Amino acid sequence: MRKQYWFIILTYVLMQLSSVVGLPLLYFLGVGKGQPPAETQLTLVGVWSVIAFTLCLVIVLLILRTAPKTTLRNAPKASIGVSIAWAVLGVFLALFAQSIAAAIEMKLFGVNPESENTQRIMDIIHALPLMMFVSSVFGPILEEIIFRKIIFGAFYEKTNFFIAALISSILFSVVHLDFSHLLIYTAMGFTFAFLYVRTNRIIVPIFAHVAMNTLVVIIQTFQGPIEEYLERAEKMQMIIGGFL
């Protein structure tokens, strides 16, 4: 593996561990003070996540620029038109894989389909809307660079697609610390790895990942108002039906 990739992985690991120092530092500086303890914790996590992920992404992109430009197994890249098509299709593939994995978890293992990790992220977003950029954009870009371009790419050069995708996807799921939904994250990892191999452009799984996360955040954010609107529409329909 290229030395630049090791520096990128090290940067990502340090970012993940940085909250140990970052959260107390922010609290010392007065961030979140005056709020209830639960809200203070969410604010601290949100502010530090924005700072840490932003700095990490900038550093990773700068390091990545110094690495030699190569493709998987030196295969040619897909054309721009084909890559765009796969990027758009990849969003639906990722959602489909996620729904199948969720159904398997629920039917065979009795796992609650609701994700604690997703709910915690949404709580942080409600406390600090800027966190939306981390969960929808910065996080997915970093994850695709780390787990698909670097880790999957390294194992794919030495083994085959299944082994490389399995290892990188399991690591991808472990980082999310949501072990009850290991299958879901693994299924998503396989999907993004497939998009990467199919096009040889890391931007394709990045786009699919960003779009999927953004869609989930939008749905979670407006779930309450949407449900309220549907209830009102149903009541109005019943009233109109009564008159008719």
N, C-alpha and C positions, 0 to 999 in steps of 0.2 A: 504494500500500500504506500502511496506517495506521502512524503513527509508533510505536505500541506494538509492532507486529509487527517493525519494524526493531530495536527494543530487545531483543525476545525472540530474534531471530536472532543479534544481537551477543552476548547472554548465552550462547547455545548454542555459538557459535564459540569464545568465550573459555574456556568449560568444556572443550571438546575440546582446546584448546591448553594448558590449565592444568597438565598433567602435567610440562611442561618445568620449571616452578618447584616444583610440588607434590611430585614424587618425591624430588628432592634435599633438600627441606625435611624430609620425613618421615624420610629416612635420617639427616639431621643430628640429628633428635630421638630417634633410636635405634630406630625402627620396623624390625623385621626383622633386627636385628643378632643375631649368634650363630647364624644359620641358614646353610645352604649357599647360595652365590650365586644359584643358580636359584630356590630357595624364597624367598630375600630379595626378588628381583625380583617374583615373583608376589604376595607379601604387600604390597609397596609399591604395586603397581598396584591390587590389590584395595582396600586401605584408602583410597587417594586417589580411586578411582572411586566408592566409597560416599560420601565427603565431597563430591566435586565434583558428582555427579549429584543428591544430596539438596539441596544449596544451589541448584543450577541449577533444579531442579523447583520449589522454593519460590518463587524469584524470578520464574520464568516464570508461575506461577499467579497471583502477586500482580499482575504487569504485565497479564496477560490479563483480570483483573477490571476493569481500568480501560478496556478497549477496548469500543466499542459492540457490543451484541449484535445480530448480523445473521446471515442464512443465505445459502447459495450462491444467487446470482442472485435473492435475496429470495423463494425458493420456500418453501412451508410445510414444517414438519417432519413426519416420519412420526409416527403415533401411538405411544404407549409400547409397546403390545402388538406392533405391527409392528416397532418398533425392536429389541425384545428378541428377536423371531424372527430378524431379520437378524443380530443380534449372535451368536447361537448358530450359525446357519447359516454365518456368516462365518468361524468357526474352521475348519470343514470345507472351505469354499471356499479359504481360504488354504493349508491343508495340501494340497489337491488341486492348486492352482496350483503350489505348491512341488514336488510330486512330478512333475508333468508337465514343468516346467522342468528339474528334475534329470535326468529321463530323456532329454530332448533334449540336454542338455550332455554326458551320458555316451555316448549313441549316436552323435551327429553330430560331437562335438568331442573325445571321449575324455577328458573332464574327470573327475577323481576325485570321486565323490559326497560324500566326507567334506570338511567345511569346516574350514579351518585357523582361521578366526575363531571358530567354535563350539567347537573343541577348546581353543583358548587360553582362552576364557571358562570352559569347564569346569575347566581346570587352575587358574584363579584361584579359582573357586568351591570347589574341593577345598582350596585353601590358606586361603581365607577365605569360609566359608558365607554371610556377610552379603552377599556379592557377588550372591547369588541374587536379592535384591530389586532390584538394579540391572538385571540382565539380563532379569528377568521382569516387573517393574512400572515402575520409574522410567524406564528406557530407552525402552520402548514408548510410554509416555505422552508423553514429550518428543518422540519421533520423529513421532508422529501429529499433535501440535500444530504442529511445525515443517514437516514435509513434506506433510501432508495439509491441515490447516486453513489454514496460512499460504501455503506455496509453491504447492501444488496449487490452493488457493482463488484466489490472485492470478492465476494463468495461466488458470484456468477462466473467470474473469470476462471475460478478453480473447480467449480462443481457444475451443477445444472440448475435450471430455473426453479424446480420445486424446493431443493435444499436451500438455495440462496434466498428464495422468497419466504420460506418457513422461518429461517433463522432471523432475518431482518424484521419479519412481521411479529414474531414473538417479542423481540427486543422493543419494537415499536409499541406493542401492547403493554409491556412491563413499565415503560416510561410513564404511561398514563395512570398507573397505580389504581386501576379499576379491574381487578383480577376476576371478578364475577362475570365480566364481559370480555374475557380473553378471546373467545371465538369471534366476536364482532370485530375487534381490532385486527385480528389475524386475517379475517376475510377482506377487510379494507386494505391491509398491507399487500395481500396477494393481488388485489385489483390494481393498485397503484404500480406495483412491480410489473404487472402485465402491460400496462400502458407505457411504461418506460421502455420495456423490451420491444414492444410493437412499433414504437416510433423512434427510439434512440434519442429522444429529446426530453430532458428532465422537466422542462417547462410544461409538458403535457400532464403528468401526474400532479404537478404543482397547481395547475389551473383547476383540475378536477377536485383536488383536495380543498383548495380555497373556496371554490364554488359550493361544495357540499357543506363545509363548515358554516359558511355564510348563510346558506339556506336553513340549516338547523337552528342557528341563532335567531334568524328572522321568525321562524315558526314558533320557537320557544318564547320569544319576546311578545309576539302578538297572539299567542294561543288563547289567552284570556279574553281579549276583545273580540276575537273571531268567534269563539264559543258563545259569547254574550250576544253577538250580532245574529248568529244562527238561531239562538233561542227566541230572540225577538221576532225574527222572520217567521219562525214556526208558529208562534202565537198569533202573529198578524194573519198568517195563512188560515189558521183555524177560525179567526174572527170573520174574515172575508168569506170563508166557506160556510159559516153559520148564516150569514146574510143571504147567500145564494141558495 
